[in-house]
Amino acid sequence: MSENAPAPESFRERLVHLREALFHLHKALVDSERVSYEQNIGTIPSANHFLKLLTADPWFAWLQPLSQLIVALDEALDTRAKTTLTGEELAAAFVQRTAALLIASETGEGFAQHYAGVLQRDPEVVMAHAVAARRREPLKGTRFFWVTG
């Protein structure tokens, strides 16, 4: 390794950075969906009401796969969590799950279709997606590769 080359990230650091990027993307999506909801349905009167909408209203239900991925990352990062996977395997699995989830498709359904729509209308989401996409690049030494199209 050259003197000026950055030190490779540990697998834990990789997961932490991936989680941070996904959390930022999630926030951008929630903010964008709130604006869209208020334009279409009406003003959300309180933070408590908004939390209820996020967890129970069909308008926001499509965000659940991303929420669940972030929770799974949190659990994996818990030092008390038990797993049979090595750090490398765990990081590679989350990178793969992220890559599979963050595919936008106008002709798809569920998350992919909604995600495509938000990416088309909100530059903040596009920027957050770009950061998350960089964090899902294959890990050095893994056998995973991504095909995009």
N, C-alpha and C positions, 0 to 999 in steps of 0.2 A: 504494500500500500504506500502511495506517495505521502510525503510529509504534509502536503496541503489538502489531501483527500479527507472528507469528513469521515468520522468513525461510523461504522455501520450501526444502525439502531438495534437495540435489543428487541426481542420479540414483544416484551411487555411495553416498551416505548412505542412500538409500532401499533399495538392495540390501543394504547392511550391516545395516540394521534388520530387513529382511525375513528375512535369514539368521539373525540372532540369535533372532527370534521362532520360526522354524521349528526351530532347534536346541533351544530350550527346550521346544517342543512334542514334539519327538522324544524328548528325555530323559524327559518326563512319560509318554509312551507306553511307552518301554522299561521304566521303573520299574513302571508299572502291569502290563505284560505279565509282568514278572518275578514279581510277587506272584501273579498268576493262575497262572503256570506252576508255581510252588512249591506253591500250594494244590492243584493238580490232578495234578501229576507227582511232585513231591518237591523237597527242598532242593537248590539249586545249590551244589556244594561249594567253588567258588573263582571268583575273577574271571576267570581264564584259561578255565575251563570255560564260564562265562557268555559270554565273547567268542566261543567256538566255537559255542555255541548261537545267538547273535545272527546269526552269519554262515552257519550251515549247517542249523539245525533248522527244519523246516516251521512250527513254532509261531510263530516270529518272522519268517518270510519275508514276510508281508504288509506289514511295515514298510519293505521295500526301496524302494518308490517315493519315500517321503519321504527316505530316506537318499540316494538318487540325486539328488533335487532339491537337497538341501543341498550335495552334492559339486559339482553343476553350478554352483551359486551361488558356491562357493569358487573354482572355475576361472574364472568370469566376473569375479570380484573380483581375480584375480591380474593385477597391472598388466602382466605380460608376455604375457597372453593376447591372441591376435589375433582380431578379429571385424570383420565388415563392418557391423555394426549400430551405430547411434548410441547414446549413453548412454540416451536416452529410449526408443528401441526395445527395448534390452536390458532395461531396468527394466520396461517394459510387458509384455514377453514373460514375464518371471519372475512378475510379478503375475498374469498370465493362467494360467500353469501352476499356481501356488499355488491360485488360486481353483478351478480344475478338479479339483485333487487333494483339497482339503479339503472334500469333499462327503460327508457321512455318509448312508448309505442302508441301512436294515434289510433291504430287499428286493434290494439290489444284491449285488455279489460282490467278492471281493478286498479291496482297501484300504477301499473305501467301507463294506462290510458290517462288517468288523472295527472300523473307526473308529467306526461308530455304536454298537457294543456297548461300547467303552471309554468313549465319551462318556456313556453311560447309567450306568456304574458308578463313574466316578472324577472327583470334582470338580476335582482338580488338572489333569486333562486338559482339562476344560471351561474352566478359567481360562486355560490355555496356548493353547487354541484361540481364545478371545476375543482375545487379544493378536495372534495370527497373523492372525486375520480382519481386525483393524483395519489391519494392515500390507499387506493385499492390496486395500485400497480403490483404486479407479481413480486413476491419476495425473492431476493437472490437465493439461488440454490433450490427453489421449489420447482416442481414439475408442472405447475399450472401455467396456462397461457389463455389469453382472452381473444376472442374473435368478435369484432364489432362489425356492424353492417347496417 
